[in-house]
Amino acid sequence: MKHAKATALACLAALCSPFTALAQTGDGPIVDEPAWQLWHPPAVTPVMEQMDAFHQLLLWIMVAVCLLVVALLAYVTIRFRASANPTPSRTSHNTLIEVIWTTVPVIILVIIAVPSFRVLYFADRAVEADMTIKATGRQWYWDYTYPDHGDFTFSSIMIPEDEIQPGQKRLLEVDNRVVVPVNSTVRLLTTGGDVIHSWTIPAFGIKKDSIPGRINETWFRAEVEGVYYGQCSEICGTGHAYMPIAVEVVSPERFEAWVEQARQEFAASAPAPEAGATRVAAR
């Protein structure tokens, strides 16, 4: 019995562990971090809000379909059991039933398709972006370019486990975060520098492949200040698990101050891909 309980708890932990939540860290900003939560992280962008609403719709449709199937199975099992039907029916066709089981799935698919296409088109690209950021996936870290703010570029590399400071998230914290202003529409251009990667932030509702030789586009508008984490979601090699994404959403004033500092820090020197790659690959 003890082993059974331990196994059940371990399974529950494994199911819960991938999910995240937004936590208030004292008087500091909201932080998107792993938590014991069986749901999506709270939406902080319009795209994720629509995805959440679509998910709710799909959930109730699935519940209704499952209940209908279970009810039909129960009815057939009881109504047409051998003891109640010693002489089975030889009916092979029923026009009404065949029309129903053809039209009802079509209606359900239409109900799903309309909001699905709406979300796909809404998430496709920004109509009027306030700024643009280019993310380049590399083995195994990210390069970021701010073309609208001086065209500076910097590398964002995971902080090794033995260098993690109190309050930092293991396997999620980076040396240089992406910084964006709150309530600003950000156009994200992403590509791969070597193999296919994928730029993913669950709280933003973003998962966009970074493909060498191709520029993919998406967008987000973070409506809550804080720090939001993601990871490469395309298996890209042995260091795939060690190229996290950290986006810090700040006030416009703090963003302008950060831009001035970043111009001086990053504009003068190009990123050092080989050194970054070696450091990450060694972990």
BALOBA-1460 file (C-alpha; in Angstrom, 3 decimals):
// residues 283
<rec num="1" residu="m" x="0.000" y="0.000" z="0.000"/>
<rec num="2" residu="k" x="2.837" y="2.409" z="0.863"/>
<rec num="3" residu="h" x="4.503" y="1.707" z="-2.464"/>
<rec num="4" residu="a" x="1.207" y="2.295" z="-4.278"/>
<rec num="5" residu="k" x="0.738" y="5.660" z="-2.549"/>
<rec num="6" residu="a" x="4.320" y="6.678" z="-3.316"/>
<rec num="7" residu="t" x="3.867" y="5.738" z="-6.957"/>
<rec num="8" residu="a" x="0.615" y="7.699" z="-7.164"/>
<rec num="9" residu="l" x="2.255" y="10.787" z="-5.649"/>
<rec num="10" residu="a" x="5.209" y="10.497" z="-8.024"/>
<rec num="11" residu="c" x="2.856" y="10.287" z="-11.022"/>
<rec num="12" residu="l" x="0.905" y="13.306" z="-9.791"/>
<rec num="13" residu="a" x="4.136" y="15.267" z="-9.370"/>
<rec num="14" residu="a" x="5.242" y="14.338" z="-12.876"/>
<rec num="15" residu="l" x="1.926" y="15.514" z="-14.297"/>
<rec num="16" residu="c" x="1.932" y="18.784" z="-12.381"/>
<rec num="17" residu="s" x="5.579" y="19.766" z="-12.790"/>
<rec num="18" residu="p" x="5.460" y="21.110" z="-16.394"/>
<rec num="19" residu="f" x="2.780" y="23.657" z="-15.559"/>
<rec num="20" residu="t" x="3.564" y="27.221" z="-14.558"/>
<rec num="21" residu="a" x="1.924" y="30.094" z="-12.739"/>
<rec num="22" residu="l" x="2.465" y="33.780" z="-12.167"/>
<rec num="23" residu="a" x="3.690" y="34.541" z="-8.664"/>
<rec num="24" residu="q" x="4.081" y="37.841" z="-6.841"/>
<rec num="25" residu="t" x="7.541" y="38.007" z="-5.289"/>
<rec num="26" residu="g" x="7.032" y="40.350" z="-2.347"/>
<rec num="27" residu="d" x="6.840" y="43.923" z="-3.597"/>
<rec num="28" residu="g" x="8.690" y="42.978" z="-6.769"/>
<rec num="29" residu="p" x="7.375" y="42.177" z="-10.233"/>
<rec num="30" residu="i" x="5.228" y="39.284" z="-11.319"/>
<rec num="31" residu="v" x="7.394" y="36.245" z="-12.097"/>
<rec num="32" residu="d" x="6.363" y="33.431" z="-14.415"/>
<rec num="33" residu="e" x="7.701" y="30.366" z="-12.642"/>
<rec num="34" residu="p" x="7.077" y="26.610" z="-12.210"/>
<rec num="35" residu="a" x="4.348" y="25.959" z="-9.640"/>
<rec num="36" residu="w" x="1.970" y="23.241" z="-8.475"/>
<rec num="37" residu="q" x="-0.826" y="24.144" z="-10.836"/>
<rec num="38" residu="l" x="-2.921" y="22.027" z="-13.184"/>
<rec num="39" residu="w" x="-3.730" y="24.637" z="-15.803"/>
<rec num="40" residu="h" x="-2.209" y="27.137" z="-18.174"/>
<rec num="41" residu="p" x="-0.199" y="30.044" z="-16.816"/>
<rec num="42" residu="p" x="-2.432" y="33.124" z="-16.578"/>
<rec num="43" residu="a" x="-2.597" y="34.955" z="-19.899"/>
<rec num="44" residu="v" x="-0.707" y="38.261" z="-20.068"/>
<rec num="45" residu="t" x="-1.132" y="38.976" z="-23.794"/>
<rec num="46" residu="p" x="-4.219" y="39.327" z="-26.028"/>
<rec num="47" residu="v" x="-3.110" y="36.287" z="-28.065"/>
<rec num="48" residu="m" x="-2.922" y="34.035" z="-25.004"/>
<rec num="49" residu="e" x="-6.281" y="35.339" z="-23.779"/>
<rec num="50" residu="q" x="-7.902" y="34.225" z="-27.040"/>
<rec num="51" residu="m" x="-6.092" y="30.878" z="-26.896"/>
<rec num="52" residu="d" x="-7.357" y="30.389" z="-23.353"/>
<rec num="53" residu="a" x="-10.933" y="31.132" z="-24.429"/>
<rec num="54" residu="f" x="-10.586" y="28.721" z="-27.361"/>
<rec num="55" residu="h" x="-9.209" y="26.070" z="-25.015"/>
<rec num="56" residu="q" x="-12.247" y="26.477" z="-22.754"/>
<rec num="57" residu="l" x="-14.555" y="26.026" z="-25.735"/>
<rec num="58" residu="l" x="-12.732" y="22.852" z="-26.817"/>
<rec num="59" residu="l" x="-12.794" y="21.506" z="-23.274"/>
<rec num="60" residu="w" x="-16.585" y="21.772" z="-22.973"/>
<rec num="61" residu="i" x="-17.074" y="20.317" z="-26.457"/>
<rec num="62" residu="m" x="-14.912" y="17.334" z="-25.510"/>
<rec num="63" residu="v" x="-16.814" y="16.878" z="-22.239"/>
<rec num="64" residu="a" x="-20.140" y="16.935" z="-24.090"/>
<rec num="65" residu="v" x="-18.954" y="14.447" z="-26.729"/>
<rec num="66" residu="c" x="-17.536" y="12.082" z="-24.084"/>
<rec num="67" residu="l" x="-20.751" y="12.208" z="-22.047"/>
<rec num="68" residu="l" x="-22.814" y="11.543" z="-25.179"/>
<rec num="69" residu="v" x="-20.671" y="8.546" z="-26.157"/>
<rec num="70" residu="v" x="-20.794" y="7.109" z="-22.629"/>
<rec num="71" residu="a" x="-24.589" y="7.576" z="-22.521"/>
<rec num="72" residu="l" x="-25.014" y="5.867" z="-25.897"/>
<rec num="73" residu="l" x="-22.790" y="2.964" z="-24.842"/>
<rec num="74" residu="a" x="-24.756" y="2.555" z="-21.615"/>
<rec num="75" residu="y" x="-28.056" y="2.672" z="-23.501"/>
<rec num="76" residu="v" x="-26.933" y="0.114" z="-26.095"/>
<rec num="77" residu="t" x="-25.470" y="-2.167" z="-23.417"/>
<rec num="78" residu="i" x="-28.693" y="-2.209" z="-21.390"/>
<rec num="79" residu="r" x="-31.295" y="-1.951" z="-24.149"/>
<rec num="80" residu="f" x="-29.798" y="-4.538" z="-26.495"/>
<rec num="81" residu="r" x="-28.343" y="-7.055" z="-24.037"/>
<rec num="82" residu="a" x="-28.930" y="-10.734" z="-24.838"/>
<rec num="83" residu="s" x="-31.371" y="-11.324" z="-21.980"/>
<rec num="84" residu="a" x="-33.622" y="-8.488" z="-23.145"/>
<rec num="85" residu="n" x="-33.365" y="-9.458" z="-26.833"/>
<rec num="86" residu="p" x="-33.434" y="-13.239" z="-27.233"/>
<rec num="87" residu="t" x="-34.239" y="-12.677" z="-30.903"/>
<rec num="88" residu="p" x="-31.847" y="-9.984" z="-32.178"/>
<rec num="89" residu="s" x="-32.978" y="-7.410" z="-34.714"/>
<rec num="90" residu="r" x="-31.731" y="-7.755" z="-38.272"/>
<rec num="91" residu="t" x="-32.011" y="-4.028" z="-39.010"/>
<rec num="92" residu="s" x="-29.044" y="-2.914" z="-41.110"/>
<rec num="93" residu="h" x="-29.886" y="0.720" z="-41.978"/>
<rec num="94" residu="n" x="-31.623" y="3.658" z="-40.343"/>
<rec num="95" residu="t" x="-31.764" y="6.795" z="-42.448"/>
<rec num="96" residu="l" x="-32.433" y="9.192" z="-39.554"/>
<rec num="97" residu="i" x="-29.548" y="7.871" z="-37.453"/>
<rec num="98" residu="e" x="-27.153" y="7.956" z="-40.409"/>
<rec num="99" residu="v" x="-28.093" y="11.582" z="-41.163"/>
<rec num="100" residu="i" x="-27.603" y="12.531" z="-37.493"/>
<rec num="101" residu="w" x="-24.202" y="10.885" z="-37.102"/>
<rec num="102" residu="t" x="-23.036" y="12.605" z="-40.301"/>
<rec num="103" residu="t" x="-24.373" y="16.124" z="-39.706"/>
<rec num="104" residu="v" x="-23.634" y="16.444" z="-35.969"/>
<rec num="105" residu="p" x="-19.841" y="15.931" z="-36.352"/>
<rec num="106" residu="v" x="-19.833" y="18.407" z="-39.235"/>
<rec num="107" residu="i" x="-21.613" y="20.987" z="-37.081"/>
<rec num="108" residu="i" x="-19.132" y="20.385" z="-34.231"/>
<rec num="109" residu="l" x="-16.173" y="20.826" z="-36.601"/>
<rec num="110" residu="v" x="-17.612" y="24.109" z="-37.906"/>
<rec num="111" residu="i" x="-18.091" y="25.340" z="-34.330"/>
<rec num="112" residu="i" x="-14.428" y="24.521" z="-33.674"/>
<rec num="113" residu="a" x="-13.089" y="25.846" z="-36.992"/>
<rec num="114" residu="v" x="-14.509" y="29.385" z="-36.817"/>
<rec num="115" residu="p" x="-12.804" y="30.484" z="-33.555"/>
<rec num="116" residu="s" x="-9.740" y="28.417" z="-34.484"/>
<rec num="117" residu="f" x="-9.173" y="30.394" z="-37.692"/>
<rec num="118" residu="r" x="-9.880" y="33.624" z="-35.819"/>
<rec num="119" residu="v" x="-7.107" y="32.864" z="-33.287"/>
<rec num="120" residu="l" x="-4.684" y="31.756" z="-36.028"/>
<rec num="121" residu="y" x="-5.110" y="34.988" z="-37.991"/>
<rec num="122" residu="f" x="-5.021" y="37.129" z="-34.853"/>
<rec num="123" residu="a" x="-1.747" y="35.540" z="-33.724"/>
<rec num="124" residu="d" x="-0.145" y="35.613" z="-37.173"/>
<rec num="125" residu="r" x="1.466" y="39.038" z="-37.250"/>
<rec num="126" residu="a" x="1.282" y="42.521" z="-35.767"/>
<rec num="127" residu="v" x="-0.707" y="45.073" z="-37.738"/>
<rec num="128" residu="e" x="0.966" y="48.173" z="-36.276"/>
<rec num="129" residu="a" x="3.985" y="47.248" z="-34.177"/>
<rec num="130" residu="d" x="5.586" y="49.715" z="-31.766"/>
<rec num="131" residu="m" x="8.963" y="47.983" z="-32.018"/>
<rec num="132" residu="t" x="10.727" y="45.001" z="-33.557"/>
<rec num="133" residu="i" x="13.016" y="42.391" z="-32.024"/>
<rec num="134" residu="k" x="14.920" y="39.727" z="-33.951"/>
<rec num="135" residu="a" x="15.673" y="36.443" z="-32.172"/>
<rec num="136" residu="t" x="18.271" y="34.082" z="-33.651"/>
<rec num="137" residu="g" x="18.486" y="30.583" z="-32.239"/>
<rec num="138" residu="r" x="21.957" y="29.071" z="-31.956"/>
<rec num="139" residu="q" x="23.468" y="25.928" z="-30.463"/>
<rec num="140" residu="w" x="22.678" y="26.568" z="-27.667"/>
<rec num="141" residu="y" x="21.666" y="30.118" z="-26.788"/>
<rec num="142" residu="w" x="19.818" y="33.064" z="-28.334"/>
<rec num="143" residu="d" x="20.993" y="36.236" z="-30.056"/>
<rec num="144" residu="y" x="18.693" y="39.282" z="-29.903"/>
<rec num="145" residu="t" x="18.785" y="42.370" z="-32.112"/>
<rec num="146" residu="y" x="16.908" y="45.635" z="-31.510"/>
<rec num="147" residu="p" x="16.815" y="47.273" z="-34.987"/>
<rec num="148" residu="d" x="14.557" y="50.142" z="-33.859"/>
<rec num="149" residu="h" x="16.793" y="51.191" z="-30.962"/>
<rec num="150" residu="g" x="20.269" y="51.444" z="-32.398"/>
<rec num="151" residu="d" x="20.492" y="47.997" z="-34.012"/>
<rec num="152" residu="f" x="22.508" y="46.552" z="-31.132"/>
<rec num="153" residu="t" x="22.774" y="42.786" z="-30.631"/>
<rec num="154" residu="f" x="23.487" y="40.666" z="-27.575"/>
<rec num="155" residu="s" x="23.608" y="36.996" z="-26.656"/>
<rec num="156" residu="s" x="21.356" y="35.504" z="-23.993"/>
<rec num="157" residu="i" x="23.003" y="32.476" z="-22.381"/>
<rec num="158" residu="m" x="21.713" y="30.258" z="-19.602"/>
<rec num="159" residu="i" x="23.353" y="30.814" z="-16.219"/>
<rec num="160" residu="p" x="25.088" y="27.553" z="-15.230"/>
<rec num="161" residu="e" x="23.715" y="25.726" z="-12.221"/>
<rec num="162" residu="d" x="26.817" y="26.384" z="-10.119"/>
<rec num="163" residu="e" x="26.469" y="30.146" z="-10.692"/>
<rec num="164" residu="i" x="22.769" y="30.490" z="-9.843"/>
<rec num="165" residu="q" x="22.096" y="33.236" z="-7.297"/>
<rec num="166" residu="p" x="19.283" y="33.234" z="-4.692"/>
<rec num="167" residu="g" x="15.964" y="34.009" z="-6.378"/>
<rec num="168" residu="q" x="17.115" y="32.917" z="-9.826"/>
<rec num="169" residu="k" x="15.442" y="29.989" z="-11.594"/>
<rec num="170" residu="r" x="17.525" y="26.919" z="-12.402"/>
<rec num="171" residu="l" x="17.644" y="26.160" z="-16.156"/>
<rec num="172" residu="l" x="15.532" y="29.288" z="-16.846"/>
<rec num="173" residu="e" x="17.655" y="32.289" z="-15.850"/>
<rec num="174" residu="v" x="19.946" y="33.943" z="-18.408"/>
<rec num="175" residu="d" x="22.772" y="36.451" z="-18.264"/>
<rec num="176" residu="n" x="20.981" y="38.972" z="-20.524"/>
<rec num="177" residu="r" x="17.187" y="39.132" z="-20.524"/>
<rec num="178" residu="v" x="15.059" y="40.435" z="-23.355"/>
<rec num="179" residu="v" x="13.562" y="43.724" z="-22.128"/>
<rec num="180" residu="v" x="10.350" y="45.213" z="-23.553"/>
<rec num="181" residu="p" x="7.988" y="47.981" z="-22.416"/>
<rec num="182" residu="v" x="4.604" y="47.048" z="-21.000"/>
<rec num="183" residu="n" x="1.527" y="47.513" z="-23.242"/>
<rec num="184" residu="s" x="3.677" y="47.847" z="-26.371"/>
<rec num="185" residu="t" x="3.059" y="45.793" z="-29.495"/>
<rec num="186" residu="v" x="6.293" y="43.932" z="-30.233"/>
<rec num="187" residu="r" x="6.939" y="42.357" z="-33.633"/>
<rec num="188" residu="l" x="9.162" y="39.307" z="-33.157"/>
<rec num="189" residu="l" x="11.234" y="38.096" z="-36.096"/>
<rec num="190" residu="t" x="12.962" y="34.782" z="-35.523"/>
<rec num="191" residu="t" x="15.368" y="32.613" z="-37.470"/>
<rec num="192" residu="g" x="17.883" y="29.845" z="-36.871"/>
<rec num="193" residu="g" x="21.632" y="30.363" z="-37.070"/>
<rec num="194" residu="d" x="22.496" y="26.683" z="-37.450"/>
<rec num="195" residu="v" x="19.591" y="24.233" z="-36.946"/>
<rec num="196" residu="i" x="15.855" y="24.574" z="-36.285"/>
<rec num="197" residu="h" x="14.971" y="26.036" z="-32.882"/>
<rec num="198" residu="s" x="11.661" y="27.318" z="-31.507"/>
<rec num="199" residu="w" x="11.058" y="30.541" z="-29.552"/>
<rec num="200" residu="t" x="8.409" y="29.786" z="-26.934"/>
<rec num="201" residu="i" x="6.863" y="31.748" z="-24.056"/>
<rec num="202" residu="p" x="3.767" y="29.963" z="-22.654"/>
<rec num="203" residu="a" x="2.364" y="33.031" z="-20.849"/>
<rec num="204" residu="f" x="2.514" y="34.978" z="-24.140"/>
<rec num="205" residu="g" x="0.875" y="32.248" z="-26.218"/>
<rec num="206" residu="i" x="3.926" y="32.138" z="-28.514"/>
<rec num="207" residu="k" x="5.631" y="29.139" z="-30.074"/>
<rec num="208" residu="k" x="7.363" y="30.063" z="-33.325"/>
<rec num="209" residu="d" x="9.940" y="27.929" z="-35.122"/>
<rec num="210" residu="s" x="13.328" y="29.508" z="-35.830"/>
<rec num="211" residu="i" x="14.415" y="28.051" z="-39.180"/>
<rec num="212" residu="p" x="17.807" y="28.692" z="-40.847"/>
<rec num="213" residu="g" x="17.475" y="30.719" z="-44.042"/>
<rec num="214" residu="r" x="13.953" y="31.855" z="-43.199"/>
<rec num="215" residu="i" x="12.457" y="34.689" z="-41.136"/>
<rec num="216" residu="n" x="9.292" y="33.785" z="-39.230"/>
<rec num="217" residu="e" x="7.156" y="36.490" z="-37.677"/>
<rec num="218" residu="t" x="4.874" y="36.684" z="-34.664"/>
<rec num="219" residu="w" x="3.951" y="39.322" z="-32.085"/>
<rec num="220" residu="f" x="2.995" y="39.921" z="-28.471"/>
<rec num="221" residu="r" x="1.802" y="42.729" z="-26.233"/>
<rec num="222" residu="a" x="2.532" y="42.021" z="-22.588"/>
<rec num="223" residu="e" x="-0.022" y="43.777" z="-20.397"/>
<rec num="224" residu="v" x="1.503" y="42.990" z="-16.991"/>
<rec num="225" residu="e" x="4.989" y="43.975" z="-15.862"/>
<rec num="226" residu="g" x="7.150" y="41.074" z="-14.762"/>
<rec num="227" residu="v" x="9.589" y="38.378" z="-15.830"/>
<rec num="228" residu="y" x="8.362" y="35.614" z="-18.132"/>
<rec num="229" residu="y" x="10.258" y="32.440" z="-18.968"/>
<rec num="230" residu="g" x="10.253" y="30.018" z="-21.861"/>
<rec num="231" residu="q" x="12.556" y="27.520" z="-23.541"/>
<rec num="232" residu="c" x="13.490" y="26.301" z="-26.984"/>
<rec num="233" residu="s" x="10.699" y="23.900" z="-27.959"/>
<rec num="234" residu="e" x="12.342" y="22.215" z="-30.933"/>
<rec num="235" residu="i" x="14.846" y="19.430" z="-30.277"/>
<rec num="236" residu="c" x="18.041" y="21.036" z="-31.566"/>
<rec num="237" residu="g" x="20.879" y="18.930" z="-30.194"/>
<rec num="238" residu="t" x="22.526" y="17.899" z="-26.949"/>
<rec num="239" residu="g" x="22.198" y="21.400" z="-25.452"/>
<rec num="240" residu="h" x="18.502" y="21.723" z="-26.297"/>
<rec num="241" residu="a" x="17.491" y="21.813" z="-22.629"/>
<rec num="242" residu="y" x="19.948" y="24.614" z="-21.874"/>
<rec num="243" residu="m" x="18.766" y="27.540" z="-24.014"/>
<rec num="244" residu="p" x="15.999" y="29.231" z="-22.009"/>
<rec num="245" residu="i" x="14.223" y="32.479" z="-22.837"/>
<rec num="246" residu="a" x="13.678" y="35.232" z="-20.277"/>
<rec num="247" residu="v" x="11.625" y="38.326" z="-21.111"/>
<rec num="248" residu="e" x="11.408" y="41.201" z="-18.662"/>
<rec num="249" residu="v" x="8.431" y="43.514" z="-19.133"/>
<rec num="250" residu="v" x="9.046" y="46.936" z="-17.616"/>
<rec num="251" residu="s" x="7.592" y="50.431" z="-17.631"/>
<rec num="252" residu="p" x="8.336" y="52.687" z="-20.646"/>
<rec num="253" residu="e" x="10.640" y="54.799" z="-18.491"/>
<rec num="254" residu="r" x="12.683" y="51.822" z="-17.332"/>
<rec num="255" residu="f" x="12.810" y="50.508" z="-20.888"/>
<rec num="256" residu="e" x="14.252" y="53.776" z="-22.220"/>
<rec num="257" residu="a" x="16.877" y="53.741" z="-19.466"/>
<rec num="258" residu="w" x="17.743" y="50.128" z="-20.318"/>
<rec num="259" residu="v" x="18.053" y="50.973" z="-24.022"/>
<rec num="260" residu="e" x="20.550" y="53.722" z="-23.304"/>
<rec num="261" residu="q" x="22.618" y="51.357" z="-21.187"/>
<rec num="262" residu="a" x="22.334" y="48.530" z="-23.738"/>
<rec num="263" residu="r" x="23.499" y="50.768" z="-26.591"/>
<rec num="264" residu="q" x="26.720" y="51.453" z="-24.758"/>
<rec num="265" residu="e" x="27.193" y="47.885" z="-23.536"/>
<rec num="266" residu="f" x="26.301" y="45.920" z="-26.683"/>
<rec num="267" residu="a" x="26.588" y="48.218" z="-29.694"/>
<rec num="268" residu="a" x="30.368" y="48.495" z="-29.558"/>
<rec num="269" residu="s" x="31.030" y="44.752" z="-29.532"/>
<rec num="270" residu="a" x="29.451" y="41.905" z="-31.454"/>
<rec num="271" residu="p" x="28.311" y="38.733" z="-29.636"/>
<rec num="272" residu="a" x="30.846" y="35.932" z="-29.138"/>
<rec num="273" residu="p" x="28.982" y="32.861" z="-30.434"/>
<rec num="274" residu="e" x="31.810" y="30.367" z="-30.074"/>
<rec num="275" residu="a" x="32.516" y="31.242" z="-26.446"/>
<rec num="276" residu="g" x="28.820" y="31.131" z="-25.570"/>
<rec num="277" residu="a" x="28.301" y="27.838" z="-27.334"/>
<rec num="278" residu="t" x="31.259" y="26.251" z="-25.569"/>
<rec num="279" residu="r" x="30.057" y="27.429" z="-22.183"/>
<rec num="280" residu="v" x="26.574" y="26.014" z="-22.639"/>
<rec num="281" residu="a" x="27.675" y="22.786" z="-24.282"/>
<rec num="282" residu="a" x="29.892" y="22.041" z="-21.313"/>
<rec num="283" residu="r" x="26.865" y="21.936" z="-18.964"/>
